Amino acid sequence: MLAATIVPGRPGDSRLDELAESGDGSIVVDGLLVGVCATDREIIRDGFGGLPPGRDRMIGFHESLGRVRSAPQGSGFAAGDLIAGIVRYPCAEPTCRPCRAGEWDYCASGDYTERGITRRDGFGAQRWRTDPAYAVRLDPSLARAGVLAEPMSVVAKAWRQVDAVHARSAVAPRTVAVIGAGPIGLLAAMVGVRRGLDVHVTDVVADGPKPDLVRDLGATYHAEPIEQAGVRADVVLEAAGSAETTWRAVQATARNSVTCLIGLSERRTDFRPDPQQLFGPMIGGNRAVLGTVNGGRADWQVAAAELARADVGWLERLLTRVVPLRSWPDALTPHPGDVKVVVDLTDA
């Protein structure tokens, strides 16, 4: 089978290789699509992540969609099932309580592995394997939109963390500000609208598909910073990767607000905020700022349920560019109007 292989930090070595099945486990999966995100670009361009032990390259990509080719009886999966593979695997440290409790997304040792990111082959292959514990069945009606399962799992965890903090008091959130209208931001907005909240999404573009995608959800789109729009949010979900934009948004939040940082990957060095401008309002206004990464199995299950309830036509509109496997490195170069770029593993 063919696979997209990479060397972290060496983009010129990205290529298409003929390999055996990737991964290990009792479920054999025919790969359909993989999603491309900023993390993949950081791995390939900047060297984020790491190779499996003893290897000089690995299979890339952590956002997956596949169809079960074969699965053992009693596994909970059957041939033909549409599935996504869970990304993170627990560490082997006996004293790591989260991993031993099945909460590998909270790994305390930091020695976890992640498919397509850290010391484990990804899903960018025409055939891959996984164990039942690291697979999630998707509603067959999702078809291609099932590739959004991984970003949806990140969103599910973010909302779970926001809910946990808001449970500290009787204050109920009403207004949500989503920073960034990429896949994470749009899916976060979808959940907020579904909860009956007043959702505002901000991004840097004034045209293209993003404004219409937001408005068609029933949310409000802003091509300006959220604080300039006069929005006092009870919940801020950061999904743009800009520290400065997020900093300014937090200053404009309502009392008792919760800000969840999801996509803060920008590597700027010239932004030097005054901590007192953040810490003072946090203390005086009971404001909370937290970070989240990856999703646990429970979040993946919530993600599958959220996608099954969604308008599949709207989800499909997020997939703005499909790149064939035979030319998969083209997916790494952003194009104007991109929302979610995917690689078609069946088109080689």
Disulfide bonds with the S-S distance in Angstrom:
none
